[in-house]
Every structure is written in structure tokens, then in C-alpha cells.
Amino acid sequence: MKGNINWSIVLKYAGAFVAFMIGSGFATGQEVMQFFTAYGLLGIGGIFISMFLFAWSGSIIMKYGYDNRNDDNFNPFHYFCGKILGTFLEYFIPVFLFAVVVVMISGSGATMNQYFGLPHYVGAAIMTLLVMITNMFGLQKLVDIIGSLGPITIIFTIVIAIAALLKNPGGLANVPQAMAQLGELPRATSSSNAWWLAGTLYVAYNVTGSIPFLSEMGKEAPSAKEAVLGAVIGAVALMTSGLLLNLALLSYLEDIAQLSIPNLYFADLLSPIFAMIFSLILLCEIFSTAAPMLWVSADKIGKEGTKRNKIAIVVLSILAFFAGQLPFETLIGTVYPYTGYLGIIVLFTITIKFFMDRK
């Protein structure tokens, strides 16, 4: 990992890392609410667990991608998880990522419906077309586009979270009472109070689904150091904004508990114009997650540049549109946590492989 660091490249990879992890779930506030806020103040501990695990696993995957950049047959699933589990994941992950694309499409419909008043299916159709058309241009173009979108969303999320906290400085003191009045909020670990498990699950499903994408980004990095720093900075930036957003959500529990998109509520606290700008940024982030995930799914069916790949992109886009008519909150609470349990096994195998190679 010798050589000078090109910080513009590091920040581009950090931005792409953030953009891939952020989608309609995070940018709307639903993910943070179900994985952290629902556990009250204990959820803050879960956020720090997530920050460490994102940086740890993301940097390992990107470095191994770089180390195997000249091996056209390198399969990250087989490398980290062995032949049996690796083969299962090789086929399961594209299916899971397609399910996440469905969540993104549903999130775009919910966003345009809540703010612009458009029917859910209209917003979903617009996002589907954008994702489908962009995928026709390939992975490198996707990285260039989403690498600039991630930092923008992080900045806006931090701004609205801080502004919301400043408008209600005493809100955090009322968290126990608010939790008692509301009863059980939807949680990532269903009926348990395992805030630490929720923090682990959040990373597990995100990183497991991102292994093909992060590995390919690592292959394209000029050096291992830039690949690793991109992952670490991306992880810290992502969960720092998650921490501030969680504090804001805790401060306004009674107001946002039933909202599909609590972040738009915070943006409205600043001004209607700011809310309109944030809604557009939110849609950009939904796009920045849906597009590369559809790429991974389509690439499994047919390699980029082939006619088979183009057909897969069109067919998967159509299927995602129709499945995306399901309720947004229901999709998040179903698709993500259960895949997270499988992802915990993957995180464990990545760690074991790392220490075995070091040894």
C-alpha cells in the first residue's frame, strides 16, 4: 500500500460507497427509524457498531478486489465464503439486490406521492425508466454518476438533522416518555430489544449485497491504499449522518412515528423550498442505489455489453415496477432484516478469511 494518495479518487470511491449504501431506506429516514430509533437511546450504540463494521468489511472487500485486479476469474463470494456458501450467495445476492431495487422503486413512488401529490405508480414509473436507461451505459458510467451523489445526500441529511435538533433541543429528554406512549415501533429484530443485533444486521445485509460492486470498485482503484481509505471514509461519513438523523428522529418521535418519509418532515421544518430541494436529492439517492443494484442482477444473467444483458435490464425493470407497487414500509421491514441474518454469516467468513491470510 505504498505511494502517494490521490484524494479526489479516494473521495470519489467514498462517495460511491455511500451512494450504494444509501437508498430510499436511509435517505427517507425509514431504515434509521427501524434499525436504530425504534430501540430508543440504546440505538445510538447500534450506530457505532455499524460504523465500525462498515469500515472493517468494506475496506477488506475493496482491498481484495484490488489485489485480484488482474484475475478475470476472481469470484469474491467463493474467495470469502468457500465453494458451497459462495455458490449459493453468487446466485442469491442478485435476487436479493433485485428485491432492493423493488424497494427503491416503491420508495420513489412514496416520495413523489407524499411531496408532489403524484400517484404512486407515476413516481415508480419515472424512476424505473431512469434506472433502466442508465444501466445501458455500463458500470464505469454508474460509478462516475453516483460518486458525486453520495456526498450531496450526506451533507443535506446532516443539515436537516442538525436544524431539527436546534428547533427542538429538549426533545431527547422526552424519549422515554414518547417511547412509552407510542408502544412498539417497527423494529429490525422484530420482537426483541437487541439493539446491538440491529446494528450488526444493518451492516450485514448492506455489505453482503454490495460485495460484487465493492470488489469491482477495488479492481479499478489505482492503489490498495486509495481503495481502503475510500471504504473507511465512506463508512464514517455514512454513519455520522445516521447518528445525527437518529438523534433528530428521537427528538420528534410522536410526530414522525407514522410517516413513510420522516426526513421530508424535517426538511419542511426549515422551509417548503428546502423540502422541495431535499425531495429531489432523495430521488437522486434512490436512483443511485437502484441503478447499480440492477446492474449486478442483470450482469448475472448476461455480461455487460451483450444482447442478453440488455434484455435482462429491460425485463428486470418491468418486473421491478410492478412489484414496487407494494407498500414501502412493509418492503423495508421484510426484505432487509431477514437477509441481514444471512449477512452476519458472510461478515464472519470475511473476517476469518482476512485473519487466515494475514497468518
Secondary structure, 3 states (H helix, E strand, C coil): CCCCCCHHHHHHHHHHHHHHHCCHHHHHCHHHHHHCHHHHHHHHHHHHHHHHHHHHHHHHHHHHHHHCCCCCCCCHHHHHHHHHHHHHHHHHHHHHHHHHHHHHHHHHHHHHHHHHCCCHHHHHHHHHHHHHHHHCCCHHHHHHHHHHHHHHHHHHHHHHHHHHHHHCCCHHHHHHHHHHHHCCCCCCCCCCCCHHHHHHHHHHHHHHHHHHHHHHHHHHCCCHHHHHHHHHHHHHHHHHHHHHHHHHHHHCHHHHCCCCCHHHHHHHHHCHHHHHHHHHHHHHHHHHHHHHHHHHHHHHHCCCCCHHHHHHHHHHHHHHHHHCCCCHHHHHHHHHHHHHHHHHHHHHHHHHHHHHHHC
